[in-house]
């Protein structure tokens, strides 16, 4: 079994579009500072990197599934060119009115990715920028990290709160280090 860092896309990997808008073209895919370094650090620590994203723009007809797959492929290729390999990208294409098991806060995409990649959810993290990301991670049995750039407190509490993916990765790795040294002491 493997451990994974499940990453939301918009607001975690790339700059989020303005409210009511969506990233629908490659030119709009602007990576956030520190993303490459965060993914590299998590991978070095043994985490699989899997994107888990709600992509309502497909249901709204703003982007086809083929265009979204192209966008994700290009995102993965661009980050991989710097060594920041993403193992897979999963997304929910449904609108909010559709009752599905894949749209966060439902845990369906995390459960599917865990089965596909032999992921142990108990030692994995869901990293996102909204309460629905945190709820999906908790429901799936993961630890959670919330990215927020303000002091606003969300109702859903995360295990880690950080301003960026890089800061979250540093906190996650520090916690992992503490847990590993604690288990080494217990096993001595």
C-alpha positions as CSV (number, residue, x, y, z in Angstrom):
1,X,0.0,0.0,0.0
2,X,1.1,3.5,-0.7
3,X,0.4,6.9,0.8
4,X,-0.9,9.8,-1.3
5,X,-1.2,13.5,-1.3
6,X,-4.6,14.2,-2.9
7,X,-4.5,17.8,-4.3
8,X,-7.4,19.9,-5.3
9,X,-6.5,21.8,-8.5
10,X,-7.9,25.3,-8.6
11,X,-6.6,27.4,-5.7
12,X,-4.0,24.7,-4.8
13,X,-2.0,24.0,-8.0
14,X,-3.1,26.9,-10.1
15,X,-4.6,30.3,-9.6
16,X,-8.4,30.1,-9.2
17,X,-10.5,31.9,-11.8
18,X,-12.7,34.8,-10.5
19,X,-16.0,33.8,-8.9
20,X,-18.4,32.3,-11.4
21,X,-15.6,31.8,-14.0
22,X,-13.5,28.7,-14.8
23,X,-10.1,27.8,-16.1
24,X,-11.0,26.5,-19.5
25,X,-7.8,27.2,-21.6
26,X,-4.2,26.5,-21.1
27,X,-3.4,30.2,-21.1
28,X,-5.5,30.6,-18.0
29,X,-3.5,27.8,-16.1
30,X,-1.2,29.9,-14.0
31,X,0.7,27.8,-11.4
32,X,0.9,29.1,-7.9
33,X,4.3,29.9,-6.3
34,X,6.0,26.9,-4.7
35,X,3.8,24.2,-6.3
36,X,6.7,22.5,-8.1
37,X,8.8,22.5,-4.9
38,X,5.9,21.2,-2.8
39,X,5.2,18.3,-5.2
40,X,8.9,17.4,-5.3
41,X,9.2,17.4,-1.5
42,X,6.0,15.2,-1.1
43,X,7.3,12.8,-3.8
44,X,10.7,12.5,-2.1
45,X,8.9,11.6,1.1
46,X,7.1,8.7,-0.7
47,X,3.8,10.3,-1.5
48,X,1.9,9.5,-4.7
49,X,0.5,12.8,-6.0
50,X,-3.1,12.6,-7.3
51,X,-5.3,15.5,-8.3
52,X,-8.9,15.4,-7.2
53,X,-11.0,18.2,-8.6
54,X,-14.6,19.3,-9.2
55,X,-14.9,20.5,-12.8
56,X,-18.4,21.9,-13.1
57,X,-17.4,23.7,-16.3
58,X,-17.9,20.5,-18.2
59,X,-21.6,20.2,-17.1
60,X,-22.0,23.9,-18.0
61,X,-20.8,23.2,-21.5
62,X,-17.8,25.6,-21.2
63,X,-15.3,22.8,-21.7
64,X,-15.5,19.3,-23.3
65,X,-14.2,16.3,-21.5
66,X,-11.5,16.0,-24.3
67,X,-10.4,19.6,-23.7
68,X,-10.3,19.1,-19.9
69,X,-8.2,15.9,-20.4
70,X,-5.9,17.9,-22.6
71,X,-5.6,20.7,-20.0
72,X,-4.7,18.1,-17.3
73,X,-2.3,16.3,-19.5
74,X,-0.5,19.6,-20.3
75,X,-0.5,20.5,-16.6
76,X,1.1,17.1,-15.7
77,X,3.6,17.3,-18.5
78,X,4.7,20.9,-17.6
79,X,5.1,20.1,-13.9
80,X,6.9,16.8,-14.7
81,X,9.4,18.6,-16.9
82,X,10.6,20.1,-13.6
83,X,10.5,16.8,-11.8
84,X,7.1,17.4,-10.1
85,X,5.3,14.3,-11.3
86,X,1.6,13.9,-10.8
87,X,0.5,10.3,-10.8
88,X,-3.1,10.8,-11.9
89,X,-5.9,13.4,-12.2
90,X,-9.5,12.6,-11.3
91,X,-12.4,15.0,-11.7
92,X,-16.1,15.3,-11.3
93,X,-17.7,16.8,-14.4
94,X,-21.2,17.1,-12.9
95,X,-23.2,20.2,-11.9
96,X,-24.1,20.8,-8.3
97,X,-27.7,19.8,-8.8
98,X,-26.7,16.2,-9.9
99,X,-26.6,13.7,-7.0
100,X,-23.3,11.9,-7.6
101,X,-20.8,10.2,-5.4
102,X,-17.8,11.9,-7.1
103,X,-18.5,15.6,-6.5
104,X,-16.7,16.8,-3.4
105,X,-17.7,16.9,-0.5
106,X,-18.5,13.3,-1.4
107,X,-15.5,11.0,-1.1
108,X,-16.0,9.1,-4.4
109,X,-13.0,10.3,-6.3
110,X,-10.7,9.7,-3.4
111,X,-12.0,6.2,-2.9
112,X,-11.7,5.4,-6.7
113,X,-8.1,6.8,-6.8
114,X,-7.2,4.8,-3.6
115,X,-8.5,1.6,-5.2
116,X,-6.8,2.3,-8.6
117,X,-3.4,3.1,-7.0
118,X,-3.4,0.9,-3.9
119,X,-3.5,3.9,-1.5
120,X,-3.8,3.6,2.2
121,X,-6.1,6.4,3.1
122,X,-5.2,6.5,6.8
123,X,-1.7,7.7,6.0
124,X,-2.8,10.0,3.1
125,X,-3.7,13.7,2.9
126,X,-6.3,15.6,1.1
127,X,-5.1,19.2,0.5
128,X,-7.6,21.7,-0.7
129,X,-8.8,25.3,-0.4
130,X,-12.4,24.8,0.6
131,X,-14.5,23.1,3.3
132,X,-15.8,20.6,0.7
133,X,-12.2,19.4,0.1
134,X,-11.7,18.9,3.8
135,X,-15.0,17.1,4.2
136,X,-14.2,14.8,1.3
137,X,-10.8,14.0,2.8
138,X,-12.2,13.4,6.3
139,X,-15.0,11.2,5.0
140,X,-12.6,9.1,3.0
141,X,-10.4,8.6,6.1
142,X,-7.5,11.0,5.2
143,X,-5.8,13.6,7.1
144,X,-6.5,17.1,5.7
145,X,-4.8,20.4,5.0
146,X,-6.7,23.6,4.2
147,X,-5.1,26.3,2.2
148,X,-6.4,29.8,3.0
149,X,-4.8,33.2,2.7
150,X,-6.9,34.9,5.4
151,X,-7.6,34.4,9.1
152,X,-11.2,33.3,8.2
153,X,-12.1,30.2,10.2
154,X,-14.0,27.5,8.3
155,X,-16.6,25.4,10.0
156,X,-14.8,22.2,8.9
157,X,-11.5,21.9,10.8
158,X,-8.4,20.6,9.0
159,X,-5.4,18.9,10.5
160,X,-3.2,21.5,9.0
161,X,-3.9,25.1,7.9
162,X,-1.4,26.8,5.6
163,X,-1.2,29.7,3.1
164,X,0.2,27.7,0.2
165,X,0.8,24.2,-1.0
166,X,4.5,24.5,-0.2
167,X,3.7,25.6,3.4
168,X,1.2,22.7,3.8
169,X,3.7,20.2,2.4
170,X,6.3,21.4,4.9
171,X,3.9,21.0,7.8
172,X,2.8,17.6,6.6
173,X,6.4,16.4,6.2
174,X,7.2,17.7,9.7
175,X,4.3,15.8,11.2
176,X,5.3,12.7,9.3
177,X,8.8,13.0,10.6
178,X,7.6,13.3,14.2
179,X,5.3,10.3,13.7
180,X,8.1,8.2,12.2
181,X,10.5,9.0,15.0
182,X,7.8,8.2,17.5
183,X,7.2,4.8,16.0
184,X,10.9,4.1,15.9
185,X,11.2,4.9,19.6
186,X,8.1,2.7,20.3
187,X,9.6,-0.2,18.3
188,X,13.0,0.0,20.1
